[in-house]
């Protein structure tokens, strides 16, 4: 059978599997941002200082949680590859290592962040009443961090098993519980921002238990090792470190872009915030497709099907690009028709529309890159991802600094500054990474790590 015949035979199956995995995964991915959005809507009725404090505190939480996403990515790949190889007990044992690592890491980070809440919030820029509110929210919500990390690790297990509906149930029910508890604590018990933090923390532990308990039960049924084995836990942390570096490189680029937008003026920064918020939401769609690709490729390589993995990788990349084309056109439409919803000022509305247009035009490139990221993570090609992301981050930071300085020196208008900012991010960082990933999958080297299992 030729590659083309195999491609045609399996394309519908791959597309169906991507859809089955991606839709529930998207719902799960937006759970933590949804928690913060719920808190924001409720705390907004207390006062501007409380809302500003929530902004600072939630930034700390989401940044730390985002850097720990390697727990989900790493566990997904390992579990899917081992299950694909028919090693169910070993797959669940790896999943248990991920859960223990999440719990230990979460407890350590919680203790550190509660102790360091004041200097962290101060460093971000909070002062006076805003600082006090930020400290209170951070200290109240941080005990839920171990639960967030347990959710990440458990999600990895369920994605590897292709049982993602339970993760969607946990996310939706957790958001509903958070809303109810938020209203009771803030308005019923008059606990203010502290009540909001406590409500979110309880909802996070609810999700952690809803996902961890079934994972442990299934692990017991498969005969997997349940007790913590520190050598295996350290090994799990070591294999996840390159993925941490990948995530860190992306975070550094995004923070640097915010800093650049700040230097370019208030209007540019305001428009950037709106466009970036929409972009971050859309990126969850791309991430869901990437995670689906990760699960499918890991399972196929676990079974030793090298040729099929290559074909599936190309199909996943095409799905990422084509899906992003439709979403990108929708972003452009939203940018030009809905910008008055975000700002009453005509000049900022124009900048929002321009920024969303550039993001929409480049989105298929981002979709291609994100899908191939998922493919390479599923194949265990973590070292390449860490190196390529770090290298492109260095290049991007250099170009960003130069273009920002030129914009300021030339006294460019806000439209030119907005165009430059978004084009540099998408063409240099996203484009560079898309090119690197495309070159990487042209041969079979990216499969070697998975096939060594």
Backbone torsions as a table, in degrees:
resi	resn	phi	psi	omega
1	UNK	NA	131.3	-179.1
2	UNK	-78.0	165.3	177.6
3	UNK	-59.6	-38.8	-178.4
4	UNK	-65.5	-41.5	178.8
5	UNK	-65.1	-41.9	178.7
6	UNK	-65.5	-37.9	178.4
7	UNK	-60.4	-49.7	-179.1
8	UNK	-63.8	-38.3	-177.2
9	UNK	-66.8	-37.0	-172.1
10	UNK	-103.4	-6.7	-174.3
11	UNK	-61.8	-45.2	179.6
12	UNK	-62.6	-39.6	179.4
13	UNK	-64.6	-42.9	179.4
14	UNK	-64.3	-44.4	179.5
15	UNK	-61.3	-41.2	178.9
16	UNK	-64.3	-42.5	179.7
17	UNK	-65.8	-39.3	177.6
18	UNK	-61.0	-44.9	-179.4
19	UNK	-62.9	-45.7	-178.6
20	UNK	-60.9	-38.2	-177.9
21	UNK	-83.5	-38.1	-170.8
22	UNK	-72.7	-39.3	-174.9
23	UNK	-64.3	-52.5	176.8
24	UNK	-63.8	-34.2	179.6
25	UNK	-63.2	-39.6	177.7
26	UNK	-60.4	-43.4	177.8
27	UNK	-60.2	-39.0	179.1
28	UNK	-70.4	-38.5	-176.1
29	UNK	-63.2	-32.6	-176.7
30	UNK	-90.4	6.9	-177.3
31	UNK	-64.6	-48.0	-178.1
32	UNK	-66.8	-46.2	172.5
33	UNK	-58.4	-33.3	178.5
34	UNK	-65.8	-39.1	177.2
35	UNK	-58.6	-46.7	-179.5
36	UNK	-65.9	-37.6	178.8
37	UNK	-64.1	-40.9	177.4
38	UNK	-62.6	-46.7	177.0
39	UNK	-57.8	-41.7	-178.3
40	UNK	-62.9	-44.8	-178.7
41	UNK	-62.0	-38.0	-177.1
42	UNK	-80.9	-45.2	-179.1
43	UNK	-66.7	-26.0	178.2
44	UNK	-58.7	-22.3	179.5
45	UNK	-85.9	-5.4	178.9
46	UNK	-86.5	-47.8	-178.3
47	UNK	164.7	163.1	-175.6
48	UNK	-69.3	-33.2	179.1
49	UNK	-67.6	-39.2	177.0
50	UNK	-65.6	-41.0	179.6
51	UNK	-66.1	-40.8	177.3
52	UNK	-64.3	-39.9	177.4
53	UNK	-64.0	-39.5	176.2
54	UNK	-61.6	-40.5	179.5
55	UNK	-58.6	-44.8	179.7
56	UNK	-67.8	-48.2	-178.0
57	UNK	-63.0	-41.4	179.5
58	UNK	-68.6	-30.1	175.8
59	UNK	-62.6	-43.0	177.4
60	UNK	-61.1	-48.1	-177.6
61	UNK	-62.6	-50.0	-175.9
62	UNK	-67.9	-32.4	178.6
63	UNK	-67.0	-48.7	180.0
64	UNK	-64.1	-44.8	179.4
65	UNK	-62.5	-40.6	179.8
66	UNK	-62.8	-37.0	179.4
67	UNK	-69.4	-18.1	-178.9
68	UNK	-97.2	10.0	179.1
69	UNK	-63.4	-16.4	178.0
70	UNK	-58.4	-24.5	178.3
71	UNK	-60.4	-42.6	179.2
72	UNK	-72.3	-47.3	-177.8
73	UNK	-61.2	-47.6	-176.0
74	UNK	-65.4	-44.6	-179.0
75	UNK	-65.8	-41.7	179.0
76	UNK	-55.9	-50.0	-176.4
77	UNK	-62.7	-48.4	-176.0
78	UNK	-65.7	-44.7	-179.5
79	UNK	-64.1	-45.6	-178.5
80	UNK	-63.1	-41.3	-179.7
81	UNK	-66.5	-42.2	-179.4
82	UNK	-68.4	-39.2	176.9
83	UNK	-67.4	-37.2	176.3
84	UNK	-62.8	-29.8	178.2
85	UNK	-85.7	2.5	-180.0
86	UNK	80.8	14.4	-178.0
87	UNK	-102.2	72.6	-174.2
88	UNK	-66.4	-45.2	-178.8
89	UNK	-62.3	-44.5	179.0
90	UNK	-64.5	-36.4	178.8
91	UNK	-62.6	-44.6	178.5
92	UNK	-69.3	-32.4	176.6
93	UNK	-62.7	-42.2	176.1
94	UNK	-62.9	-39.1	177.4
95	UNK	-61.7	-40.3	177.2
96	UNK	-65.3	-37.6	175.3
97	UNK	-59.2	-41.1	179.0
98	UNK	-64.6	-39.7	178.2
99	UNK	-65.4	-43.6	178.8
100	UNK	-64.5	-41.7	177.9
101	UNK	-61.1	-42.7	179.2
102	UNK	-61.4	-43.3	-178.7
103	UNK	-65.8	-48.7	-179.4
104	UNK	-62.7	-46.2	-179.4
105	UNK	-63.7	-40.2	179.9
106	UNK	-63.8	-42.2	179.6
107	UNK	-64.2	-44.4	-179.5
108	UNK	-63.7	-47.4	-179.4
109	UNK	-64.0	-38.2	179.3
110	UNK	-60.6	-47.2	179.6
111	UNK	-60.5	-44.1	-179.1
112	UNK	-65.9	-42.4	-174.7
113	UNK	-74.3	-34.0	175.1
114	UNK	-64.0	-42.7	179.5
115	UNK	-67.2	-36.6	-174.7
116	UNK	-98.6	13.7	-175.8
117	UNK	-57.8	-46.3	-176.7
118	UNK	-64.3	-52.6	179.8
119	UNK	-63.7	-33.3	178.8
120	UNK	-65.7	-49.6	-179.0
121	UNK	-64.9	-35.1	177.5
122	UNK	-66.4	-41.8	-179.1
123	UNK	-63.7	-33.7	179.2
124	UNK	-70.1	-26.0	176.5
125	UNK	130.7	1.9	-178.9
126	UNK	-73.8	140.4	178.8
127	UNK	-141.1	157.4	173.2
128	UNK	58.4	-133.1	-178.3
129	UNK	-64.5	-35.0	176.8
130	UNK	-61.0	-41.6	178.8
131	UNK	-62.6	-44.2	-179.3
132	UNK	-63.1	-42.4	177.6
133	UNK	-65.0	-39.5	179.4
134	UNK	-64.3	-41.7	179.5
135	UNK	-63.3	-46.3	-179.0
136	UNK	-60.2	-48.3	-178.6
137	UNK	-62.8	-44.9	-178.9
138	UNK	-60.4	-46.0	-177.4
139	UNK	-70.0	-29.7	179.3
140	UNK	-79.3	-35.3	-174.7
141	UNK	-87.7	-24.9	-173.7
142	UNK	-63.8	-30.0	174.9
143	UNK	-59.3	-13.8	175.5
144	UNK	-85.3	-5.3	-178.1
145	UNK	-60.9	-43.0	176.5
146	UNK	-57.3	-35.4	178.5
147	UNK	-67.5	-39.6	177.2
148	UNK	-59.3	-44.9	-178.5
149	UNK	-69.5	-34.1	173.7
150	UNK	-62.5	-39.4	176.9
151	UNK	-61.2	-43.5	178.8
152	UNK	-58.9	-50.0	-177.6
153	UNK	-65.3	-42.6	179.0
154	UNK	-64.9	-38.9	175.4
155	UNK	-58.5	-38.3	177.3
156	UNK	-60.1	-41.4	178.6
157	UNK	-64.0	-48.9	-176.2
158	UNK	-68.3	-34.4	175.2
159	UNK	-65.5	-41.7	177.8
160	UNK	-61.2	-34.3	177.6
161	UNK	-81.8	-9.3	-173.4
162	UNK	62.6	31.3	174.9
163	UNK	-109.9	74.9	-171.7
164	UNK	-96.8	-6.9	180.0
165	UNK	-66.2	-34.4	179.6
166	UNK	-64.8	-32.4	178.2
167	UNK	-69.3	-35.7	177.0
168	UNK	-67.6	-41.9	177.5
169	UNK	-59.7	-45.1	-179.8
170	UNK	-62.2	-40.9	-178.5
171	UNK	-66.2	-46.3	-177.7
172	UNK	-68.0	-48.0	-179.5
173	UNK	-65.9	-33.9	176.7
174	UNK	-64.7	-40.4	178.5
175	UNK	-65.6	-40.1	177.8
176	UNK	-63.8	-46.3	178.8
177	UNK	-60.8	-42.0	179.8
178	UNK	-61.2	-41.3	179.5
179	UNK	-62.8	-46.7	-179.1
180	UNK	-62.3	-48.3	-179.1
181	UNK	-65.2	-36.6	178.4
182	UNK	-60.3	-48.7	-178.9
183	UNK	-62.4	-43.6	-179.8
184	UNK	-63.5	-47.4	-175.2
185	UNK	-69.7	-43.4	-174.1
186	UNK	-78.7	-47.9	-175.5
187	UNK	-96.3	-39.1	-178.5
188	UNK	-74.6	-44.5	-177.2
189	UNK	-100.6	-1.7	178.7
190	UNK	53.9	42.8	-178.4
191	UNK	-91.0	-5.2	176.3
192	UNK	64.2	-146.5	-176.1
193	UNK	-66.9	-26.9	176.1
194	UNK	-63.9	-41.1	178.4
195	UNK	-63.7	-37.2	177.9
196	UNK	-63.7	-43.9	178.2
197	UNK	-62.7	-42.4	179.8
198	UNK	-65.8	-42.2	179.1
199	UNK	-60.3	-44.2	178.8
200	UNK	-64.8	-40.5	179.2
201	UNK	-62.1	-42.1	178.7
202	UNK	-64.2	-43.5	179.1
203	UNK	-63.1	-36.2	178.0
204	UNK	-65.4	-41.3	178.0
205	UNK	-68.8	-33.4	174.1
206	UNK	-58.8	-48.7	179.0
207	UNK	-62.7	-41.7	-179.9
208	UNK	-59.5	-42.2	-179.2
209	UNK	-73.9	-39.5	179.9
210	UNK	-59.4	-34.4	-178.8
211	UNK	-92.2	-35.4	-175.4
212	UNK	-73.4	-40.8	-176.2
213	UNK	-61.9	-49.3	176.3
214	UNK	-61.1	-36.4	179.0
215	UNK	-62.3	-42.5	179.4
216	UNK	-67.1	-41.1	179.6
217	UNK	-61.9	-45.7	179.0
218	UNK	-66.1	-34.7	176.8
219	UNK	-64.6	-41.4	177.3
220	UNK	-61.4	-43.0	-178.8
221	UNK	-65.5	-27.7	180.0
222	UNK	-86.9	-4.7	-179.1
223	UNK	81.0	18.9	-177.8
224	UNK	-74.4	158.4	176.1
225	UNK	-72.9	126.8	-177.6
226	UNK	-102.4	-32.7	-176.8
227	UNK	-69.7	148.5	179.3
228	UNK	-67.0	132.1	175.4
229	UNK	-119.4	106.5	-167.6
230	UNK	-63.5	-31.1	177.8
231	UNK	-65.2	-41.8	178.8
232	UNK	-69.7	-36.7	178.5
233	UNK	-64.9	-42.5	177.6
234	UNK	-64.7	-37.0	176.6
235	UNK	-63.6	-41.2	178.3
236	UNK	-62.7	-40.0	177.4
237	UNK	-64.8	-39.9	-179.5
238	UNK	-65.4	-42.2	179.4
239	UNK	-69.1	-24.6	178.9
240	UNK	-85.7	-12.2	-175.7
241	UNK	-60.8	-42.8	177.2
242	UNK	-59.2	-34.5	177.7
243	UNK	-69.9	-33.2	173.9
244	UNK	-62.7	-42.8	178.9
245	UNK	-62.2	-42.1	177.9
246	UNK	-58.0	-48.7	-179.5
247	UNK	-64.3	-40.6	-179.8
248	UNK	-61.9	-41.4	179.3
249	UNK	-60.8	-42.6	178.6
250	UNK	-64.1	-43.4	-179.6
251	UNK	-62.6	-40.6	179.1
252	UNK	-61.3	-42.6	179.3
253	UNK	-62.8	-41.6	-178.5
254	UNK	-69.0	-40.4	177.6
255	UNK	-64.2	-42.0	178.9
256	UNK	-61.8	-36.0	178.7
257	UNK	-66.6	-39.1	176.3
258	UNK	-62.5	-43.9	179.0
259	UNK	-60.6	-43.2	179.0
260	UNK	-63.3	-42.3	178.7
261	UNK	-62.8	-36.5	178.4
262	UNK	-62.7	-40.5	-179.7
263	UNK	-69.3	-23.0	-174.7
264	UNK	-88.3	0.9	174.1
265	UNK	117.5	160.6	-175.6
266	UNK	-63.7	-43.9	-179.0
267	UNK	-63.1	-44.0	179.1
268	UNK	-63.0	-41.6	180.0
269	UNK	-66.1	-43.1	-179.9
270	UNK	-62.1	-45.3	179.0
271	UNK	-66.4	-37.8	178.0
272	UNK	-60.7	-42.4	-178.5
273	UNK	-59.9	-43.1	-179.8
274	UNK	-66.5	-50.9	-178.8
275	UNK	-62.8	-39.5	-178.9
276	UNK	-67.4	-36.7	177.9
277	UNK	-63.6	-43.3	177.2
278	UNK	-64.9	-41.4	-179.8
279	UNK	-63.1	-42.9	179.6
280	UNK	-62.2	-38.5	177.7
281	UNK	-64.5	-45.5	180.0
282	UNK	-64.1	-35.0	-179.1
283	UNK	-63.2	-23.5	174.7
284	UNK	-65.6	-32.6	175.2
285	UNK	-64.7	-46.3	179.1
286	UNK	-64.5	-38.9	179.5
287	UNK	-64.8	-37.9	178.5
288	UNK	-62.7	-40.6	176.5
289	UNK	-65.7	-41.4	178.1
290	UNK	-61.8	-40.3	179.4
291	UNK	-67.6	-38.4	175.6
292	UNK	-61.4	-43.9	177.4
293	UNK	-61.4	-41.4	178.9
294	UNK	-58.2	-47.6	-177.7
295	UNK	-64.4	-45.7	-177.0
296	UNK	-65.8	-47.0	-178.5
297	UNK	-65.3	-41.4	179.7
298	UNK	-61.3	-41.9	180.0
299	UNK	-65.3	-43.0	-179.2
300	UNK	-66.5	-42.9	179.0
301	UNK	-69.3	-31.7	175.3
302	UNK	-60.8	-31.9	177.1
303	UNK	-83.6	-1.0	176.9
304	UNK	80.5	17.7	-176.2
305	UNK	-91.9	79.9	-174.3
306	UNK	-62.9	-49.7	-176.3
307	UNK	-62.6	-42.6	-179.6
308	UNK	-65.5	-36.1	178.9
309	UNK	-61.5	-40.3	179.0
310	UNK	-64.0	-41.7	179.0
311	UNK	-66.1	-43.4	179.6
312	UNK	-63.3	-36.9	178.8
313	UNK	-59.4	-43.9	179.7
314	UNK	-66.7	-39.3	178.7
315	UNK	-63.7	-43.5	-179.8
316	UNK	-62.2	-40.4	178.5
317	UNK	-63.2	-41.6	178.7
318	UNK	-64.3	-41.2	178.1
319	UNK	-61.9	-42.8	178.7
320	UNK	-60.2	-43.6	-178.3
321	UNK	-70.0	-46.4	-177.0
322	UNK	-66.7	-43.2	178.0
323	UNK	-60.8	-40.4	-178.7
324	UNK	-69.1	-26.4	177.8
325	UNK	-62.1	-46.9	178.5
326	UNK	-65.2	-43.6	179.5
327	UNK	-65.5	-37.4	179.1
328	UNK	-63.2	-42.8	177.2
329	UNK	-62.4	-37.8	177.4
330	UNK	-65.4	-38.6	177.2
331	UNK	-61.1	-42.1	179.0
332	UNK	-62.6	-43.5	178.8
333	UNK	-61.0	-44.8	178.9
334	UNK	-63.0	-41.3	-178.4
335	UNK	-59.9	-38.5	-176.5
336	UNK	-90.8	-21.7	-176.8
337	UNK	-102.4	-24.9	-172.7
338	UNK	-114.7	4.5	-178.6
339	UNK	-58.6	-31.0	176.7
340	UNK	-62.5	-21.0	177.8
341	UNK	-68.8	-23.1	-175.4
342	UNK	-97.8	-22.1	-178.5
343	UNK	-159.3	140.1	177.2
344	UNK	-83.3	-6.3	-175.1
345	UNK	-91.5	126.8	-175.3
346	UNK	-63.0	-37.1	-178.3
347	UNK	-67.9	-37.9	177.4
348	UNK	-71.6	-36.8	176.8
349	UNK	-57.7	-42.5	178.7
350	UNK	-62.7	-43.0	-179.7
351	UNK	-65.4	-37.4	176.4
352	UNK	-62.2	-45.9	-179.5
353	UNK	-61.9	-42.9	179.4
354	UNK	-64.1	-46.6	-179.8
355	UNK	-61.9	-43.6	-179.9
356	UNK	-66.5	-33.4	177.9
357	UNK	-64.1	-46.5	179.6
358	UNK	-63.0	-43.5	179.0
359	UNK	-62.1	-42.1	179.7
360	UNK	-64.3	-39.4	179.8
361	UNK	-66.6	-36.2	-178.1
362	UNK	-87.8	-7.8	-172.2
363	UNK	-61.1	-38.5	176.7
364	UNK	-57.9	-35.4	176.4
365	UNK	-64.3	-42.5	177.6
366	UNK	-65.0	-38.7	178.8
367	UNK	-63.6	-41.1	175.8
368	UNK	-60.7	-47.7	-178.1
369	UNK	-64.2	-44.0	-176.0
370	UNK	-66.9	-38.8	178.1
371	UNK	-64.1	-41.9	178.6
372	UNK	-69.8	-30.4	171.6
373	UNK	-57.8	-46.1	178.8
374	UNK	-61.8	-41.3	177.9
375	UNK	-59.2	-47.5	-176.7
376	UNK	-70.5	-34.5	175.0
377	UNK	-65.6	-42.9	178.6
378	UNK	-61.4	-30.9	179.3
379	UNK	-83.5	-3.9	-179.0
380	UNK	76.5	19.0	-179.2
381	UNK	-84.8	52.4	-171.1
382	UNK	-70.9	-37.1	-177.8
383	UNK	-61.9	-43.6	177.6
384	UNK	-59.9	-44.4	-178.2
385	UNK	-62.1	-41.5	179.2
386	UNK	-62.6	-45.1	-178.3
387	UNK	-68.0	-44.7	-177.0
388	UNK	-68.2	-40.6	179.2
389	UNK	-65.0	-42.2	180.0
390	UNK	-65.0	-43.6	-179.6
391	UNK	-63.0	-45.2	-179.4
392	UNK	-69.0	-30.0	176.6
393	UNK	-64.4	-41.8	178.6
394	UNK	-63.1	-45.4	179.0
395	UNK	-61.9	-46.3	-178.2
396	UNK	-61.5	-44.7	-179.5
397	UNK	-60.4	-40.2	178.0
398	UNK	-63.2	-46.4	179.7
399	UNK	-65.8	-40.3	-179.3
400	UNK	-61.8	-44.0	179.3
401	UNK	-62.2	-44.8	-178.6
402	UNK	-63.7	-47.7	-177.5
403	UNK	-67.6	-36.8	178.4
404	UNK	-64.2	-42.2	178.3
405	UNK	-63.9	-40.5	178.4
406	UNK	-64.1	-41.9	179.8
407	UNK	-60.0	-43.0	-179.9
408	UNK	-69.4	-45.0	-177.4
409	UNK	-64.3	-37.6	-178.3
410	UNK	-85.3	-3.4	-179.0
411	UNK	55.5	45.3	-179.1
412	UNK	-64.9	150.6	178.8
413	UNK	-74.4	170.8	-173.1
414	UNK	-64.5	-32.9	179.4
415	UNK	-64.8	-46.5	178.7
416	UNK	-62.2	-41.0	180.0
417	UNK	-63.6	-42.0	178.7
418	UNK	-65.2	-44.8	178.7
419	UNK	-60.0	-46.7	-178.7
420	UNK	-61.0	-45.3	-176.9
421	UNK	-58.3	-50.1	-175.7
422	UNK	-75.3	-34.7	178.6
423	UNK	-66.7	-40.1	179.3
424	UNK	-62.5	-46.0	-180.0
425	UNK	-60.6	-47.3	-173.7
426	UNK	-77.5	-35.1	-177.9
427	UNK	-82.4	-38.7	-176.0
428	UNK	-84.5	-60.2	-175.3
429	UNK	-75.4	-56.8	-179.2
430	UNK	-65.0	-46.5	-179.5
431	UNK	-63.7	-42.9	178.4
432	UNK	-62.3	-40.9	179.7
433	UNK	-71.4	-35.8	176.6
434	UNK	-63.0	-42.3	177.9
435	UNK	-63.9	-44.9	179.9
436	UNK	-61.6	-44.1	179.0
437	UNK	-64.4	-39.3	179.7
438	UNK	-63.5	-42.1	178.0
439	UNK	-67.1	-34.6	-177.4
440	UNK	-64.5	-39.3	-175.6
441	UNK	-86.6	4.8	179.3
442	UNK	-70.4	-23.6	174.2
443	UNK	-122.3	-172.1	-173.7
444	UNK	-97.8	7.4	-176.9
445	UNK	-60.6	-33.3	-177.2
446	UNK	-67.0	-15.3	-179.0
447	UNK	-88.6	-13.0	-168.4
448	UNK	-61.0	-40.6	-177.2
449	UNK	-61.7	-42.4	-179.3
450	UNK	-68.5	-37.5	-176.0
451	UNK	-76.8	-8.4	177.0
452	UNK	-80.7	-14.2	-178.8
453	UNK	-66.0	NA	NA
